[in-house]
Amino acid sequence: MTDAATPLTPDDVLRLVQERDIRFIRLWFTDILGQLKAFSINSSELPDAFEGGMGFDGSSITGFNAVEESDMIAMPDASTFAVLPWRPEEQGVARMFCDIQTPEQTPYEGDPRHVLRRALERAKALGFDDFMVGPELEFFYFKDTKDPTPLDEGGYFDLTTLDAGSDLRRETVLALEQLGIHVEYTHHEVGPSQHEIDMRYASALKMADDCMTYRITVKEYARKYGLHASFMPKPLFGENGSGMHTHLSLFKDGKNAFYDANDQYYLSDVGKAFIAGQLRHSREMSAIFAQWVNSYKRLVPGYEAPTYLAWSRRNRSALVRVPMYHPGKEQTTRMELRCPDPACNPYLTFAVLLQAGLEGIEHGYELPEPMEKNLYHLAPDERRRLGIEQLPETLGEAIELTADSELVLRTLGEHMFNRFVEIKRQEWDDYRVQVTQWELDRYLPIL
């Protein structure tokens, strides 16, 4: 393939398709919940697809329009063209991400990619050229979709025969690199059978596309080995859940806008206000970056997942960590948000995080002092005295905070906001009425 750093044009794509004997092109996009959707076209249809997009019925896509206004157009983005390494080489298969449009060829307001593009336009209007994102997606390998039995008892960074996933991880990394995704490193995580493959930070839109590609690639290669890869936030009781620690920074004129050589934390006013925006708005954004009932089984004190709204440099119990500055590494000055999980919709998550940070910059939010002590060890009244709030404890609580959020409404737009709140309230209602095994074991014998 051509150099992944060079954005491809439609003409490049048509040439590559011919050179590499590509027979089918999958057009990828995501629904409101971040599930990957696709349909396939014959490579002979490509010129038409680039010219006017490909029509499809959006009525059965979660969060898209109802039947009476379901006509949609998928406009392929040539710069995202890549050959799928898990498909046969002969008469191969490639993919492109699409922007979804209405029949009038205006951006469709229910398209998560459009929501992120809109947030990026706001950053540009405020003078920032680039919003860089580096997410760390953790996941588990299991025997199958019904049996969450770990494949090993390995721990953090273990490299032993216990790490049953290392060959599989290696093949997955090679595939990601073929797909134009730069992998920095890969290792066994804290939980048994838990893994992490870290992608090098990139511009937010490319990174959101890369997250979607990463998740499907990890799952495809697990299936090849007869296994199931899961990005469920908390599949195992009593073990760490899977997070998606997300590193964020803004660039202006090619320089990192978060860096200030004269500040004690090496953080500029822009960086501080951006972080203050995350802290102030994280409760109302929670249903976006932790969007499932199961997400809140991970966000509990004591399992490496942060729940308290504070920032720190070393303390991993805080919501935001600012990694220590190393001389000569000004470009890597960033903040790390530790609460998102890998089952979120990356487009909506990056969009809402950017909007919260820009809100802080535009309105000059003050950043409180860092909290360097372990917040899990503070008594509740001491936390209250320090004014440290915490994330919502359930999806039910989170979605009601989101439903009242002007920031999230502006980020998603009215159409998507209303759909999202409706879908998530329904999920919470479905969960609330379940009678679990825990309740039966606990109450049936004594009540």
N, C-alpha and C positions, 0 to 999 in steps of 0.2 A: 504493500500500500504506500501511498505518498506519505510524506512526513506529517504526523498527526498535528503538528503545530501550524501547518498551512491550511487555512480553511479552503475546502473544496468548493468549486463552482458547479452549476448544473452541467456545463460542458465537460469538466473533469470527471464527473460521475458517469456520464454517458460513455466516455472513453474507457474508464476503468471497468465498467460493466461488460463492455465488449472484450477488452483485453483478458479479463479474468473469467470469462464464460459464466457470468452471473445470470441465472435464469429467473429467479424470483426476488422481488424486493418487498420486505415487510415494512409497512408504514406504522410506526409506533407513536402512541400518545398515552396520556394517563387520565383516569377518571378523578373525581373529586377526592377520593380516599387514597390516591396514589397507587392504585392497581394498574399495572401495565396492560394496555389494550393494543391490538394490532389487527390489520388485515393485509393480505398479500396481493401484490399485482405482478403480472408478467412483465419482464424487463422491456418488452416492446411498447408497453404503456407509458414508459418513463417520460418521454418528451411531453405527452399530454399532461402528465401529473405535474411537471415543473411549470407548464404554461398556466393551467387553471385549477390545479388541485384535483383530488379524487373524491367524489361524493360518497357518503355512506349514511346509514340510518342511525342517529344517535339516541333513539328513544330508549334503548335497553342499557345504555351506559350510565352507571351510577352518577347522579347529580347533573346529568345532561337534560336537555329539554324533553317534555312529554311528547307523545305520538303526534299531536296535531301540529307541532313545529319542530319536527325531528330531523329535517334535512341538514346535513353538516358537510363541510368540505375539509379534507385533510390536505394541507399544503406542505409538501416535504421540504425540510431544511437541508440543502445539499451539503452544508458544512458538517453534518452529523453522519454522513455516509460511512458505513463500515461493513466488512464482510463478516458473517457470523462463523466463528471458528468451530462451533460444534455441529455445523451442518456439513454435508458431503462437499468435497472440493469440486467434483465435476458437476456442472450445471448448478453452481453454488447459490447460496442465499445471502443477501445483504439486508441491512436495515437503515432507515432514516427516521429521525424524530420529525414530528409534524406540528405545525401550528394549526389549530382548528379555527375555521372561519364559518360565518353564516353564508347562506346562498348569495347574499349581497356582497360577499367577499370583504366583510369587516371582521375584525377579531371577535371570536365568540367569547362572551364574558364568563362562560363556565369552564374555560380551558385553563388549567393550572399554570401552563407555560406563559400564558398571557398575563396572569396575575403577577408572576415574577418579573416579566418584562416591564410591567407598569411600575413596579417598585424600583427597578433599575433606572427607569426614566426620571423618577423623582431624585435619585442620587445624582444623576447627571445634571439635573437642573440646579442642584445645590453645589455643583462644581467638582464632583468626584467622578473620576474616569472609570474606576473599577471597584467592584465589591468582591473580595477574594474569600473563598470558603474552603475549609479543609475538614471534612467530616471523617470520623473514625467509626465505621459500622462493625459492630460485633454480631456474631451469630453462633448458633449451635448446629452440630451435625448429630442427627438421630437415625435410628434404624429405619423408621418409616413415618408416615404422617399421623399414625395413631399411637405410636409407641415412643414416648420421650425418654427412652433409655440411653444414657450417654455411651459413647463408643470407647471412652478412656477415662482414666482418673487423673489425667494430667492437670497441672496448675499453671500459673502465670509464667510465661517464657520457657516452660519445660520443653526440652528436646530429648525425648526418650522414646523407647518403644511404646510407651503409654500414649504418645501422640499419634493416634490412628489416622489423623487427618493430614499428615504432612505431605504425602504424595499428592493427595487430592488438592491440597492448598497450592502446591507447586504448579499443577496443571491449570488451576484456576487463574493464578497470577499470570502465567504465560498467555492465557486466552485474553485476559484483561488488557495486556500490553498490545496484543494484536488488534484489539478494539480501540487503540489510541488512548488508553488510560495509563498514566504513569503511576506505578506502585512504588511507594517508598520502602515500606517493610511489612513483614507479616509475622505473626507469632501466635502461640497458644495463649488464650486468655485465662483469667482466674478460675472460671468454672470448669467442671469436667466437660470435655468435648466442646468447649467454647473457643472460638477463634476470632482473629481480627486481621483484616488486610487493609493497610492504610494507603489511601490514594494521595498523591501530591496535590497540594492546594491549587485551585484554579478559579477562574471567573465563575460567578454564581450560576449562570444559565448552563454553562458547560458542565459544572459540577452536579447540578440537579439531574441533567441527562445522564451523567456518569453514574450517579447513585442508582438510577433505574436500571442501567446496564449492569452494574455491579451485582445487584440483587438477583437478576435473572441468570447471570453467568454463574454465580455461586450455586444457585439451585440446579441449573442444567448439568454442571459437572458432578454435583452430589448424586443426581439421578443416574448419571452414567456409571457411577460406582454402586448403584443399588441403594443409595442412602437418601435421606431427606435433610435439606438445610433449612433452618427456620430462623427468621428474624423476629419472632415473637418476643416481646420485651421481657417476659418473666415466665419461661416454660417450666422451670424446676423450683419446687418449694425448697426454701432453705439455702439456695445457691444464689450467687450474684445474677442479676438479670443482664440483658444486652442493652447497652447504651449506644448513642451516636454522639460522642463528644464532638462539638462543632467549633472549629477555629475560625474567627472572623476578623477581617481587616479591610480598611478602605484605602484606596490609592488616589493620589491627585498629582498630575504632571509626572507620572512615573515614580513618585516617591510615596512611601508609606505615611499616610496621614495620621496614624496613631503614635508615631515616634516623636519624642522631644528629648534631645540630649541633656537639657538643663533641668528636667524634672526628676524628683527622687525615685520615681517608679519608671522613668523613661517613657512616660505616657503624655501625649499632647492633650490639650483641652478638648480637641475633637474626639480623641480616644476615650477620655474620661466621660464626656457627655454621652457617647455611644453606649458605653457600659452602663451608665446610669439609666439609659433608656431600656436596656434589657431588664435591669432589676425592677424598675418601676412597672413595666408592662408584662412581666413574665407570668403573673397569675392569670391575666386575661388571655394570654397567648397559649396557655398550657394545653388546651384542648386541640391545638393545631400540632404542636411538636410532640405531644403524648396523647394520641387520639383514640386509644382503645381502652375498654374496661381494664384489660390486662396491664396497660401501661402503668397504672397506679399501684399495682402489686410490686412494681420495681421501685417506684419513687417513695420508699420508706427509709427511715434512718437506719444506718448500720450495715448497708450492703453496697457501699461505694457510690450509691446514687445520691446526688445532692437534693435536698428538699428545702434548704433555708436560703432566703433571698439576701445573699451577701457576696462580697468578692474578696479574693485573697491572691497571694502569689504562690504559696506552697500548699495551702490547705485544700485538700480535695473534697472536703465536706461542704465547701461553699459552692453556690450555683455558678459563679464566674471565677475562673482562675486566669491570672495574667502570667504566662510563663516568664521566667527570669530572662533579662536582657543579656545577650552575649556581645561583647564589643565586635564591631564590624558586621553585625547581623541586623542592622536597622530595619531591613526590609521584612524581617520575620516578626516584628513587634505585632502582637495580636492579642485578642481575648479568646478564651475557651469557654463556651457554654456547655455545661455538663449534664443538662436535663433532657435534651431531646432523645428519642429512641429510634432505632433503625426501621421501625414499621410506620414512620410518619410519611406524609406526602412531602418529598424534598422541595418541590417548587413552592408550595404554600408555606412551608417552614422557613425557607431562606427569605421569602418575600416578607413574612411577618417580622422576622428578626431584623431585617434591614429597615423596615418601616419604623420599628420601635427605636432603633439606634438613631435614625434620622430625626425622629421626634425629639430625642434627647439633644441632638446637635442644634436643631432649629430653635428649640425653646430653652436652651442653656441649662439643662438639668445638672444639679450638683451631685458629684459622686461622693458617697459617704466614705469614711475611713475603712481600710481593709480590715478583715477579721482573720487574724492569723491563728486563733485557737480552734481546736476541734469543736465544731458546733454541735456534734452529736452528744458531747459530754456536758453541755450547758443545761441547767435545770430550766423547765418551761418558763418560770417567772423571771429568771435571769435573761432569757431570750426576749421576753416581752419588755423588760426594762431597757434592753439595748435596742428595742424597736425592730427586731429581726422577724419578719413575716416568713411564712412558708408556703410552698406550692399547694394547690388543692389536693385533697386526700383521695378523691374519687372522680371518675369521669362525670358523674352527676353534678358535683360541685363545680368542676372545671367548665362544663358546657354552659352553665348558667352565668358564670363570669364572662365567658366569651359572648354569650347572647346580649350582654349589656355593654360590650366593648365597641366604642366608636372607632378605635384604631383598627380592630380586626374587620369591622364593617367596611372601612375605607380601603383596607388592603385587598379584601376579597371581592368587593363590589356586591351590590345588593342581591343579585341573582344567586351567586355562589354562597354568600353568607347565609341566606335563608335556607338554602338546601342543606348546607353543612349542619346548621343547628338542628334542623328537623331530623336528619339522619342520625345524628349523635344522641339526641333526646330519645329516639326510638330504641337505639342500642342500649342505652341506660335502662329504659323501661323494661326491655326484654330480659336484661340481666337481673334487675331488682326482684322480679317475680319468681326467679329460679329457687328451688329448694336444693341446697347442696349437700353432698355427703357429710361435710363437716358438721352441718346443722343436725342431720339425722343422728350421727354418732354422738353428738354432744347432748342433744335434748330429748331424743326419743326414749331413752331408758329412764329418764328422771322426771319428765313432765307428763 
